[in-house]
Amino acid sequence: MRRKFQAETHTFGAGEDNRLVSPAAERNISPLLEELSPILPKTGKVLELASGTGQHAVAFAKAFPNLVWQPSENDPGKLPSIAAWRDDAGLLNIREPIRLNACRPGWAHRYGPVDFLYLVNLTHLISDAELAVLLDEAVQALRPNGLFALYGPFLRNGRTTSAGDAAFHASLRSQDPSIGYKDVEVISDTMQALGCDVTWREMPANNLLALILKRM
């Protein structure tokens, strides 16, 4: 799984505080909580893919104390930050972070089944082939009627929707032609073929949230 573009982060405090802070992750928390709060399962197991700094894991675990939140991350440099956020929050419903590459096959069998999958801002940083693996594994990992929330910037009808998105997409493609924004129609068609229903919701800053429900 490639991460050619590294989002801006800074340390939370001084000394031995391992918490990293991503301003982008912080901005996303409130709108995602607002959209997801009415539809999340009341209880169950959650697997967060590509947890990054760990800010979202803490925010959601705090908001939903009856959900068991399992953060995961492929970048070993981010795992101490996730653990530090978890330890600082003192929440009993967050598990220790695990290293997981969501773009390699096999994780669904190892870590599923789950009631809710959560993935923020990864799809534009991986190739089409890696995305295909991720989506297939996601469906395998979900229980019937399980929900997969997929958030980030996407193409619509093959096009970006702002000058900023066009520049970012072009920058990603210049670093690696195999990565960049994915099209909503491709994701919808793929998930429907895998036995899911997909609903897209508009989010701030031209981002989209896909709500992917696995059929019985």
C-alpha positions in Angstrom: 0.0 0.0 0.0 1.5 3.3 -1.1 1.4 6.5 0.8 3.1 8.9 -1.5 1.4 11.9 0.0 1.9 12.4 3.7 -0.8 14.6 5.4 0.4 17.4 7.6 0.9 16.3 11.2 2.5 17.8 14.3 3.1 16.5 17.8 0.5 17.1 20.4 2.8 18.1 23.2 6.4 17.9 24.3 8.7 15.3 25.7 7.5 11.8 25.6 4.0 12.5 24.3 3.7 10.4 21.1 0.4 11.8 20.0 0.4 13.2 16.5 -2.1 15.7 15.4 -3.5 16.0 11.8 -5.4 19.2 11.3 -7.3 17.5 8.4 -8.3 14.6 10.6 -9.5 17.0 13.3 -11.6 18.9 10.8 -13.3 15.7 9.5 -14.3 14.4 12.9 -17.4 16.6 13.5 -19.0 16.2 10.1 -18.4 12.5 10.1 -19.9 12.1 13.6 -22.9 14.1 12.5 -23.5 11.9 9.4 -22.8 8.5 11.1 -24.3 9.0 14.5 -27.9 8.2 13.4 -27.0 5.0 11.5 -24.2 3.4 13.4 -25.0 0.1 15.2 -25.7 0.6 18.9 -23.3 -2.3 19.9 -20.8 -4.4 18.0 -17.3 -4.6 16.7 -15.7 -1.9 14.6 -12.5 -2.2 12.5 -11.0 1.1 11.4 -8.6 0.8 8.5 -5.7 3.2 8.0 -6.3 4.9 11.4 -3.5 7.4 10.9 -2.8 9.5 14.0 -5.6 7.9 16.1 -7.7 11.0 16.5 -10.8 9.5 14.9 -10.6 6.3 16.9 -10.7 8.2 20.2 -13.5 10.6 19.0 -15.8 7.8 17.8 -15.0 5.4 20.8 -15.9 8.3 23.1 -19.1 9.0 21.3 -20.1 5.3 21.1 -19.1 3.6 24.3 -20.9 0.4 23.4 -18.9 -0.1 20.2 -15.6 -1.9 20.5 -13.2 0.0 18.3 -10.2 -1.7 16.7 -7.8 0.8 15.1 -5.3 -0.4 12.5 -2.5 1.1 10.4 0.0 -0.1 7.9 2.6 2.6 8.7 4.5 1.5 11.8 5.5 5.1 12.5 1.8 5.9 13.3 1.1 3.0 15.7 2.7 4.8 18.7 0.5 7.8 18.1 -2.6 5.7 18.0 -1.6 4.0 21.2 -0.8 7.3 22.9 -4.2 8.7 21.9 -5.9 5.6 23.3 -3.9 5.6 26.5 -4.5 9.3 27.1 -8.3 9.0 26.6 -8.5 6.1 29.0 -11.3 4.5 27.1 -12.0 0.8 27.7 -13.7 0.2 24.3 -10.6 0.9 22.1 -8.3 -2.0 21.5 -4.5 -1.8 21.0 -3.7 -0.7 17.5 -2.7 -3.5 15.1 -0.5 -3.3 12.0 -2.7 -4.1 9.0 -2.2 -3.5 5.2 -5.8 -3.2 4.0 -4.6 -3.6 0.4 -3.3 -7.1 0.8 -5.6 -10.1 0.9 -6.3 -12.1 4.0 -7.2 -9.6 6.7 -10.9 -10.1 6.4 -10.6 -13.7 7.6 -8.2 -12.8 10.3 -10.0 -9.8 11.8 -13.6 -10.3 10.7 -16.5 -10.5 11.0 -17.2 -6.9 12.1 -20.4 -4.8 12.3 -18.8 -1.6 11.0 -15.8 -0.8 8.8 -14.4 2.8 8.8 -11.9 4.2 6.3 -11.0 7.8 5.8 -8.8 9.4 3.2 -6.9 6.4 1.7 -8.4 5.5 -1.6 -6.7 8.3 -3.5 -3.3 7.1 -2.2 -3.5 3.6 -3.6 -3.7 2.0 -7.0 -6.8 0.6 -8.7 -5.5 -3.0 -8.1 -5.0 -2.2 -4.4 -8.5 -0.7 -4.2 -10.0 -3.8 -5.7 -8.4 -6.0 -3.0 -9.4 -3.6 -0.3 -13.1 -3.5 -1.4 -13.3 -7.3 -1.8 -11.7 -7.9 1.7 -14.1 -5.3 3.2 -17.2 -7.1 2.0 -15.7 -10.4 3.3 -15.0 -8.8 6.7 -18.5 -7.4 7.2 -21.4 -9.3 8.8 -24.6 -9.4 6.8 -26.2 -6.0 7.2 -22.9 -4.6 8.2 -21.9 -1.1 7.3 -18.8 0.2 5.6 -18.2 4.0 5.8 -15.7 5.1 3.1 -14.8 8.8 3.1 -12.5 11.0 1.0 -12.1 12.9 -2.3 -13.5 11.2 -5.4 -14.0 11.8 -9.1 -17.5 12.3 -10.4 -18.2 11.2 -13.9 -14.4 11.0 -14.3 -13.8 14.6 -13.2 -12.7 16.5 -10.2 -15.1 19.2 -8.9 -12.7 22.0 -7.9 -9.4 23.6 -8.9 -7.9 22.5 -5.6 -9.0 18.9 -6.2 -7.7 19.0 -9.7 -4.3 20.2 -8.5 -4.1 17.6 -5.8 -5.1 14.8 -8.1 -2.5 15.9 -10.6 0.2 16.1 -7.9 -0.6 12.5 -6.8 -0.5 11.2 -10.4 2.8 13.0 -11.0 4.3 11.1 -8.1 2.8 7.8 -9.1 0.6 7.4 -12.2 -1.2 4.4 -10.6 -2.7 6.4 -7.7 -5.1 9.4 -7.5 -8.8 10.0 -7.1 -11.1 7.1 -7.8 -14.5 7.5 -9.5 -17.7 7.1 -7.5 -19.3 5.0 -10.3 -16.4 2.5 -10.3 -16.8 2.1 -6.5 -20.5 1.9 -6.6 -20.5 -0.7 -9.4 -17.8 -2.8 -7.7 -19.7 -2.8 -4.3 -23.0 -3.6 -5.9 -21.4 -6.5 -7.8 -20.1 -7.7 -4.4 -23.5 -7.7 -2.8 -23.8 -4.3 -1.3 -26.0 -1.2 -1.6 -24.2 2.1 -1.8 -25.4 5.6 -0.9 -23.3 8.7 -1.4 -23.5 11.8 0.8 -21.9 15.2 0.1 -19.5 16.3 2.7 -17.5 19.6 3.4 -14.6 20.5 1.1 -15.9 18.6 -1.9 -15.4 15.2 -0.1 -17.9 12.4 -0.2 -19.0 9.7 2.2 -20.0 6.3 0.8 -22.4 4.3 3.0 -22.0 0.7 1.9 -24.4 -1.8 3.3 -23.8 -5.5 2.9 -26.9 -7.3 2.0 -28.1 -10.4 3.8 
